[in-house]
Amino acid sequence: MDDKVFYRYLEIKQDLINNLRDVFNRQHYYTHKYRGNAVTDISVVVETTPQKNKLIQIFVRHNGKWIKDKIVFNSKGIVSTEIKSNLHND
């Protein structure tokens, strides 16, 4: 089950990173493209930070296992990324 959560997260992140320049201009599209269902919770958030950088947050959860990634970027590229998960906690 951990693999499904991780691979789904990677699929979403790869799409967002490959289209980084378009994500902020097409917020509605990307926040609605990745949606969860009755079993899996998936959320993509696009917003501006207080420092005027752009933030993408990816969250995937299934059966109590989850991964959350915050990607901060600006016109020069990715500024920082913070990944949290409980995929390897027993």
C-alpha positions as CSV (number, residue, x, y, z in Angstrom):
1,M,0.0,0.0,0.0
2,D,2.9,2.4,0.7
3,D,4.1,1.9,-2.9
4,K,0.7,3.0,-4.3
5,V,0.7,6.2,-2.2
6,F,4.4,6.9,-3.1
7,Y,4.0,6.2,-6.9
8,R,0.8,8.3,-7.1
9,Y,2.6,11.2,-5.3
10,L,5.6,10.8,-7.8
11,E,3.2,10.9,-10.8
12,I,1.6,14.1,-9.6
13,K,4.9,15.8,-8.6
14,Q,6.5,14.9,-12.0
15,D,3.6,16.4,-13.9
16,L,3.7,19.6,-11.7
17,I,7.4,20.0,-12.0
18,N,7.4,19.4,-15.7
19,N,4.8,22.2,-16.1
20,L,6.1,24.5,-13.3
21,R,5.8,27.6,-15.3
22,D,2.1,26.9,-16.2
23,V,0.9,25.6,-12.8
24,F,0.4,29.0,-11.2
25,N,-1.4,30.4,-14.2
26,R,-3.6,27.4,-14.4
27,Q,-4.4,26.9,-10.8
28,H,-8.0,25.7,-11.3
29,Y,-6.9,23.1,-13.8
30,Y,-4.2,21.6,-11.6
31,T,-6.1,21.7,-8.3
32,H,-9.0,19.9,-9.9
33,K,-7.0,17.5,-12.1
34,Y,-5.8,15.6,-9.1
35,R,-8.7,14.7,-6.8
36,G,-9.2,11.9,-4.4
37,N,-12.1,9.4,-4.2
38,A,-13.9,7.6,-1.4
39,V,-10.8,5.6,-0.6
40,T,-7.8,7.9,-1.4
41,D,-7.4,11.5,-0.4
42,I,-5.5,13.6,-2.9
43,S,-5.0,17.3,-2.8
44,V,-3.0,19.9,-4.8
45,V,-2.9,23.4,-3.5
46,V,-1.3,26.4,-5.4
47,E,-0.8,29.7,-3.5
48,T,1.5,32.6,-2.9
49,T,3.8,32.7,0.2
50,P,4.2,35.8,2.4
51,Q,7.6,36.3,0.7
52,K,5.8,36.5,-2.7
53,N,7.1,33.1,-3.9
54,K,4.8,30.5,-5.3
55,L,3.9,27.4,-3.3
56,I,2.6,24.0,-4.5
57,Q,1.5,21.6,-1.9
58,I,0.8,17.9,-2.8
59,F,-0.9,15.6,-0.3
60,V,-1.7,11.9,-0.9
61,R,-3.3,9.6,1.7
62,H,-4.6,6.1,1.5
63,N,-5.4,3.7,4.4
64,G,-3.7,5.9,7.0
65,K,-0.5,6.2,5.0
66,W,0.3,9.6,3.7
67,I,2.9,11.9,2.0
68,K,2.9,15.7,1.9
69,D,5.3,17.8,-0.2
70,K,5.6,21.6,-0.1
71,I,7.5,23.1,-3.1
72,V,8.3,26.8,-3.0
73,F,9.5,28.3,-6.3
74,N,9.9,31.7,-8.1
75,S,10.9,32.8,-11.6
76,K,14.4,31.4,-11.1
77,G,13.3,27.9,-10.1
78,I,12.7,25.9,-7.0
79,V,13.6,27.7,-3.8
80,S,12.9,24.9,-1.3
81,T,11.0,21.7,-0.9
82,E,9.8,20.0,2.3
83,I,8.6,16.4,2.3
84,K,6.8,14.7,5.2
85,S,5.3,11.3,5.4
86,N,4.5,8.3,7.5
87,L,5.2,5.7,4.8
88,H,8.0,4.0,6.7
89,N,6.7,4.3,10.2
90,D,5.4,1.1,11.7
